[in-house]
C-alpha cells in the first residue's frame, strides 16, 4: 500500500457497543408487549417470525430501546389479541424514541455530489433482499426476511424520497433501493476493478443516509435502520479508498462505520468492518495491529461460526507476518474446523463464506498467509502449500472477476518464487504483469512489489527474470 504520511494504524481496539437509555413511556410500551407476548405463549423469535421481523427487534422493543416501524403496533395488536392496547399507547401519548447524540452522525469532510450516480449493469441489481449477505435493515440487523426490490429504472426517482424535512413519510422502498445500490456497487467493484468512478457515488449516498438519520433522530424517530446502512456504506467507502492507496481516508470511514455498527448493535457489520481494518493494518506491515483487530473481531460474537472463522483467518495472516509458523498453521486448521460448523444463520449472514465462494475465499486467504509466512521465514513447505492454495483459488474464481484473477496470479508467481521456482514464477506472471500495474489498486501493487523484490534479490542474473523485471513498475 502507498501509505500516506502520518497515517499510523493504531492497535487500539474499538470501543464496546454504545447503550442508550430507555424513557419511562417506552419502557411501559415494552413491558406491555412482553406481557402480552408471554400470555400468548410465544418466544421473541416466534413473535418476530409471525410479524416478519428479526427477533432482535422484538427484544429491543421490549427493552424500551427502539421505536416500532410504522404499522407494526397494529399487527402486534391483531396477532396478540390485545384489543388495540399497543397502538393506543402510541397514539394517546407522545413517546419519543431514545435520542442519539449529534456526534453519532459525524461524517468525514469533503465529497461534493457527483454529476450523476455511477451507473450499474443489470446483473448487479437484485430483484430481492438479502443480496450477497446484505439483509433489509428494516427486518433486523441480520435477518433473513425477503423483501422485493424496485426495478433499477425506478431507483433514482425513489432515492429522491430521502427528505430530511419529512422523516415521517419514509417509504420502505427507499431502504430497499439503498441496500440494493450498496450491493450493486460492491459487486461492480469486485468485477470491474476501477473504483475511482464508484467511490464518489458511494460517499455521496452515504452522506445523504447519515443526514437522513440525523433528521429522523431530531424529529423523535429511530434512525437505527439508516445507521445500519451507513455502517455498510462506510465499509465500502473505506475499502475503495484503501484500494486506491488512501489509507487515511479509508481508516476514517472504517472508524465511522464501527461507530454506527455499535449504535445499531449489528455484530455482522462490526465484524466485517474489523476484518477490513485487519487488512489495512496488514498492508501497512503492522503485524501487532493486525492481530489486535483480529482478536477484537473474534470477540464480537463467539457464537457465530462465520465470525470466528474470519477471525482465525485474519489471525493466521497476522502470525504469518510475525513469522510464527506454528500459530499460523494452527489458526488455519481452526478456521477449517469452524467453517464445517456453519448453521443456517451463518449461511444466511455470510453466504460468501459458504459453497464455492467460501472455498475460494478460504483458499485465497490461506494462500496469502502461507506465502507471507514463507517470505518471512524461508520455510519451503509453507511456500509449496501456498502455491497449492492460491492455485486452488484461481481454479474456483469466476472468469468475470478479472481484477481478482490478476491479483491472485501475481500472488501465485510470488509463492512460486518463495518455493525456489523462478522459471515457473516468470511463466505465471508474464501474461498479467502489465494488466496488474494498470489496475492501480493498493493490494495488487503490494503483490507486485513483493514479487519484484524477491526476484531481484535472488535471481536477477537469469535472463528471463531480467526481462520480466524490466516490464514491472518501479524497475
C-alpha positions in Angstrom: 0.0 0.0 0.0 1.2 3.5 -0.7 0.8 4.7 2.8 0.2 8.4 3.3 2.4 10.5 5.7 1.4 10.5 9.4 -1.1 7.6 9.0 -0.1 5.1 11.6 -2.5 2.2 12.1 -3.4 2.2 15.8 -3.6 -1.0 17.8 -6.4 0.4 19.9 -9.4 -1.9 19.7 -12.7 -0.1 19.0 -14.9 0.7 22.0 -17.8 -1.6 23.1 -21.3 -1.1 21.8 -22.9 2.2 22.9 -26.1 2.0 25.0 -29.0 4.4 25.0 -31.3 4.8 28.0 -35.0 3.9 27.8 -37.6 6.5 28.7 -40.4 5.5 31.2 -43.1 5.7 28.5 -41.1 3.5 26.1 -40.4 1.1 29.0 -44.2 0.9 29.5 -44.7 0.0 25.9 -42.0 -2.7 26.1 -43.5 -4.1 29.3 -46.9 -4.3 27.8 -45.6 -6.0 24.7 -43.6 -8.5 26.8 -46.6 -9.3 29.0 -49.0 -9.9 26.1 -46.4 -12.0 24.2 -45.9 -14.3 27.2 -49.7 -14.6 27.7 -49.8 -15.7 24.1 -47.2 -18.4 24.8 -44.7 -17.1 22.3 -40.9 -16.6 22.4 -39.4 -13.4 20.9 -38.2 -15.4 17.9 -41.7 -16.9 17.3 -43.3 -13.5 17.5 -40.7 -11.9 15.2 -41.3 -14.6 12.6 -45.1 -14.2 12.8 -44.9 -10.4 12.1 -41.9 -10.6 9.7 -39.2 -9.1 11.8 -35.9 -10.3 13.3 -36.2 -11.4 17.0 -33.6 -8.8 18.0 -36.1 -6.0 17.1 -38.7 -7.6 19.4 -36.0 -7.7 22.1 -35.2 -4.0 21.7 -38.9 -3.1 21.7 -39.5 -4.9 24.9 -36.4 -3.3 26.5 -37.8 0.2 25.5 -34.8 0.9 23.3 -36.5 1.0 19.8 -39.3 2.7 18.1 -41.5 0.2 16.2 -41.7 0.5 12.4 -44.9 2.1 11.1 -47.8 -0.4 11.1 -46.1 -2.9 13.4 -48.1 -2.0 16.6 -51.3 -2.7 14.9 -50.1 -6.0 13.6 -48.9 -6.9 17.1 -52.3 -6.0 18.5 -54.0 -8.2 15.9 -51.7 -11.2 16.5 -51.6 -10.9 20.3 -55.4 -10.1 20.5 -54.7 -7.0 22.7 -57.8 -5.1 21.8 -55.6 -2.3 20.4 -53.7 -1.6 23.6 -50.3 -1.3 22.0 -51.5 1.0 19.3 -53.3 3.1 21.9 -50.1 3.6 23.8 -48.5 5.2 20.8 -51.5 7.3 19.6 -52.6 8.6 23.0 -49.2 9.7 24.3 -46.2 11.4 22.8 -43.4 8.8 23.3 -40.1 10.0 21.8 -37.6 7.2 21.0 -34.3 7.2 22.8 -32.3 10.1 21.2 -28.8 9.8 20.0 -26.1 12.4 20.4 -25.2 14.5 17.4 -21.7 13.1 17.3 -23.2 9.8 16.2 -24.0 11.4 12.9 -20.4 12.7 12.1 -19.0 12.1 8.6 -15.6 12.9 7.3 -15.3 16.2 5.4 -15.5 16.6 1.6 -17.4 14.7 -1.0 -19.3 17.0 -3.3 -22.2 15.5 -5.0 -21.2 13.7 -8.3 -22.7 14.8 -11.6 -24.7 11.6 -11.5 -24.6 8.3 -9.6 -22.3 5.7 -11.2 -24.5 3.5 -13.4 -24.9 -0.2 -12.7 -25.3 -3.1 -15.1 -28.5 -5.1 -14.8 -26.5 -8.1 -13.5 -25.5 -6.1 -10.4 -29.1 -5.1 -9.5 -31.0 -7.7 -7.3 -34.8 -8.3 -7.5 -35.0 -9.0 -3.8 -33.1 -8.9 -0.5 -31.0 -10.3 1.1 -28.4 -9.8 -1.6 -24.9 -11.3 -1.2 -25.4 -11.4 2.5 -27.0 -7.9 2.8 -30.3 -8.1 4.6 -33.1 -5.5 4.6 -32.3 -3.2 7.6 -36.0 -2.9 8.4 -36.2 -6.6 9.4 -33.5 -6.9 12.0 -29.7 -6.5 11.9 -29.0 -9.9 10.5 -32.4 -11.2 9.5 -33.4 -13.5 6.6 -36.7 -11.8 5.7 -37.1 -11.5 2.0 -38.1 -8.1 0.5 -38.7 -7.2 -3.1 -36.5 -4.5 -4.7 -38.0 -2.0 -7.1 -36.5 -2.1 -10.7 -33.3 -0.2 -11.2 -35.0 2.1 -13.7 -37.1 3.5 -10.7 -34.2 3.6 -8.3 -33.0 7.2 -8.8 -36.6 8.5 -8.5 -37.2 6.6 -5.3 -33.9 7.9 -3.8 -35.4 11.4 -4.2 -37.7 10.4 -1.4 -34.9 10.8 1.1 -36.2 14.1 2.6 -34.8 15.1 5.9 -37.6 17.7 6.3 -40.3 15.0 6.1 -39.0 12.0 8.0 -42.4 10.7 8.8 -43.0 10.0 5.1 -40.3 7.4 4.7 -41.1 4.6 2.2 -39.6 1.2 2.7 -38.8 1.1 -1.0 -36.1 3.8 -0.2 -34.4 1.5 2.2 -34.7 -1.4 -0.2 -33.1 0.7 -3.0 -30.3 1.9 -0.8 -29.5 -1.6 0.2 -29.6 -2.9 -3.4 -27.4 0.0 -4.5 -24.9 -0.9 -1.9 -24.8 -4.5 -3.1 -24.6 -3.4 -6.7 -21.6 -1.1 -6.1 -19.9 -3.8 -4.1 -20.3 -6.3 -6.9 -19.3 -3.7 -9.6 -16.1 -3.1 -7.7 -15.3 -6.8 -7.5 -15.9 -7.4 -11.2 -14.9 -4.1 -12.7 -11.8 -3.3 -10.9 -11.8 0.5 -11.2 -13.2 2.0 -8.0 -12.4 5.7 -8.8 -15.7 6.2 -10.5 -17.6 4.4 -7.7 -16.2 5.9 -4.6 -17.7 9.4 -5.2 -21.2 7.9 -5.6 -20.8 5.7 -2.5 -19.7 8.6 -0.4 -22.4 10.9 -1.7 -25.1 8.4 -0.9 -23.6 7.7 2.5 -23.7 11.4 3.4 -27.4 11.5 2.4 -28.2 8.5 4.5 -26.5 10.0 7.6 -28.2 13.3 7.1 -31.5 11.4 6.9 -30.7 9.5 10.1 -29.8 12.7 11.9 -33.1 14.3 10.8 -35.1 11.3 11.9 -33.4 11.5 15.3 -34.1 15.2 15.6 -37.8 14.6 14.9 -38.0 11.9 17.6 -37.9 8.8 15.3 -35.5 5.9 15.4 -32.6 6.1 12.9 -31.3 2.6 13.5 -32.1 1.1 10.1 -30.4 4.1 8.4 -27.3 3.8 10.6 -27.0 0.1 9.8 -27.0 1.1 6.2 -24.5 3.9 6.9 -22.1 1.3 8.6 -22.2 -0.9 5.5 -21.7 2.1 3.1 -18.8 3.3 5.3 -17.1 -0.1 4.9 -17.4 0.1 1.1 -16.2 3.6 1.0 -13.2 2.7 3.2 -12.5 -0.4 1.1 -12.5 1.7 -2.1 -10.2 4.3 -0.6 -7.9 1.6 0.7 -7.7 0.0 -2.7 -6.6 3.4 -4.1 -3.9 3.7 -1.5 -5.7 6.4 0.5 -5.2 4.7 3.9 -6.0 7.8 6.0 -9.4 8.3 4.4 -10.1 4.6 4.4 -9.4 4.3 8.1 -11.5 7.4 8.8 -14.5 5.7 7.1 -13.9 2.4 9.0 -13.9 4.4 12.3 -17.2 6.0 11.5 -18.6 2.7 10.3 -17.7 1.0 13.6 -19.4 3.8 15.5 -22.6 3.3 13.5 -22.4 -0.5 13.9 -22.1 -0.1 17.6 -25.1 2.3 17.8 -27.4 -0.1 15.9 -25.8 -3.1 17.7 -25.0 -5.0 14.5 -22.5 -7.8 15.0 -22.4 -8.6 11.3 -21.5 -5.0 10.3 -19.0 -4.7 13.1 -17.2 -8.0 12.3 -17.0 -7.2 8.6 -15.5 -3.7 9.3 -12.9 -5.1 11.7 -11.9 -7.6 9.0 -11.2 -4.8 6.6 -9.3 -2.9 9.3 -7.2 -6.1 9.8 -6.4 -6.0 6.1 -5.4 -2.3 6.2 -3.0 -3.0 9.1 -1.5 -6.0 7.3 -0.9 -4.0 4.1 0.9 -1.4 6.3 3.1 -4.3 7.6 1.9 -3.8 11.1 1.5 -7.4 12.5 0.7 -6.3 16.0 -2.2 -4.1 14.9 -3.5 -6.8 12.5 -3.5 -9.3 15.3 -5.2 -6.9 17.8 -8.0 -6.2 15.4 -8.4 -9.9 14.5 -8.8 -10.7 18.2 -11.3 -7.9 18.6 -13.2 -9.5 15.6 -13.2 -12.8 17.4 -14.8 -11.2 20.5 -17.7 -9.6 18.5 -19.8 -12.8 18.8 -18.1 -16.1 19.6 -21.4 -17.9 19.0 -21.4 -17.0 15.2 -19.2 -19.6 13.4 -18.7 -17.3 10.4 -17.3 -14.6 12.6 -14.9 -16.9 14.4 -13.8 -18.4 11.0 -12.9 -14.9 9.7 -11.1 -14.1 13.0 -9.0 -17.3 12.7 -8.1 -16.5 9.0 -7.1 -12.9 9.9 -5.1 -14.1 12.9 -3.3 -16.6 10.6 -2.3 -13.7 8.4 -1.1 -11.7 11.3 1.0 -14.5 12.7 2.4 -15.1 9.2 3.7 -11.5 9.2 5.4 -12.3 12.6 7.0 -15.4 11.1 5.2 -17.7 13.7 4.9 -21.0 11.7 3.1 -22.9 14.5 0.5 -20.3 15.3 -0.2 -19.5 11.6 -0.8 -23.2 10.8 -2.9 -23.7 14.0 -5.2 -20.8 13.0 -5.7 -22.2 9.5 -6.6 -25.6 11.0 -9.1 -23.9 13.3 -10.7 -21.9 10.5 -11.3 -25.1 8.5 -12.9 -26.7 11.6 -15.1 -23.7 12.2 -16.4 -23.4 8.7 -17.6 -27.0 9.0 -19.8 -25.9 11.9 -21.8 -23.3 10.0 -25.5 -23.4 10.7 -28.5 -21.8 8.9 -27.8 -18.4 10.4 -24.2 -18.5 9.4 -25.1 -19.4 5.8 -27.7 -16.6 5.7 -25.5 -13.9 7.1 -22.3 -14.8 5.3 -23.1 -16.6 2.0 -19.7 -15.5 0.6 -18.1 -17.9 3.1 -20.2 -20.9 2.0 -20.2 -23.2 -1.0 -17.7 -22.5 -3.9 -17.5 -18.8 -2.9 -16.5 -19.8 0.6 -13.9 -22.2 -0.6 -12.5 -19.6 -2.9 -12.2 -17.0 -0.1 -10.6 -19.6 2.2 -8.0 -20.8 -0.3 -7.1 -17.2 -1.3 -6.7 -16.0 2.2 -4.8 -19.1 3.4 -2.6 -18.9 0.3 -1.8 -15.3 1.2 -1.0 -16.2 4.8 1.3 -19.1 3.8 3.1 -17.0 1.2 3.7 -14.3 3.8 5.0 -17.0 6.2 7.3 -18.4 3.6 8.6 -15.0 2.7 9.3 -14.2 6.3 10.9 -17.5 7.3 12.1 -19.1 4.1 10.1 -22.2 5.0 9.8 -24.2 1.8 6.9 -26.4 2.9 4.8 -23.3 3.6 5.7 -21.9 0.2 4.6 -25.1 -1.5 1.4 -25.1 0.4 0.8 -21.5 -0.6 1.2 -22.5 -4.2 -1.4 -25.2 -3.9 -3.9 -22.9 -2.1 -3.5 -20.0 -4.5 -3.9 -22.3 -7.5 -7.0 -23.8 -5.9 -8.4 -20.3 -5.5 -7.7 -19.5 -9.1 -9.4 -22.7 -10.3 -12.5 -21.6 -8.4 -12.5 -18.0 -9.5 -15.3 -16.9 -11.9 -14.0 -15.6 -15.3 -15.8 -12.3 -14.8 -13.8 -11.4 -11.7 -10.8 -10.3 -13.7 -9.2 -8.0 -11.1 -9.1 -10.8 -8.5 -7.7 -13.2 -11.1 -4.9 -10.8 -11.9 -4.1 -10.3 -8.2 -4.1 -14.0 -7.4 -1.9 -14.7 -10.5 0.7 -12.3 -9.2 0.4 -13.9 -5.7 0.9 -17.3 -7.3 4.0 -16.1 -9.0 5.4 -14.8 -5.7 4.6 -18.1 -3.9 6.4 -20.0 -6.7 9.4 -17.6 -6.2 9.3 -18.3 -2.4 9.3 -22.1 -3.3 12.5 -21.6 -5.3 11.0 -21.9 -8.7 11.9 -18.6 -10.6 11.2 -20.0 -14.0 7.6 -21.0 -13.0 7.2 -17.6 -11.3 8.1 -15.8 -14.6 5.9 -18.0 -16.6 2.9 -17.3 -14.3 3.5 -13.5 -14.0 4.5 -12.5 -17.5 1.0 -12.6 -19.1 -0.6 -10.3 -16.4 2.2 -8.0 -15.3 1.1 -5.0 -17.4 -2.5 -5.5 -16.5 -1.7 -5.8 -12.8 0.2 -2.5 -13.0 -2.7 -0.8 -14.8 -5.2 -1.8 -12.1 -3.5 0.7 -9.7 -5.1 -0.9 -6.5 -3.0 -1.0 -3.3 -3.4 -4.7 -2.9 -2.3 -5.6 -6.4 0.6 -3.1 -6.2 1.7 -4.7 -2.9 1.7 -8.1 -4.6 3.8 -6.7 -7.5 6.3 -5.1 -5.1 6.7 -8.4 -3.2 7.3 -10.4 -6.4 9.8 -7.8 -7.8 11.7 -7.7 -4.6 12.0 -11.4 -4.4 13.1 -11.9 -8.0 15.6 -9.1 -7.8 17.1 -10.3 -4.6 17.7 -14.0 -5.7 17.6 -14.4 -9.5 18.3 -11.1 -11.2 21.1 -12.8 -13.2 18.7 -15.0 -15.0 17.7 -13.6 -18.5 14.0 -14.4 -18.2 13.9 -12.8 -14.8 15.6 -9.7 -16.1 13.1 -9.4 -18.9 10.2 -9.7 -16.5 11.7 -7.1 -14.1 12.1 -4.6 -16.9 8.3 -4.8 -17.6 7.4 -4.3 -13.9 6.6 -0.9 -12.4 9.4 0.6 -10.3 12.1 -1.0 -12.3 
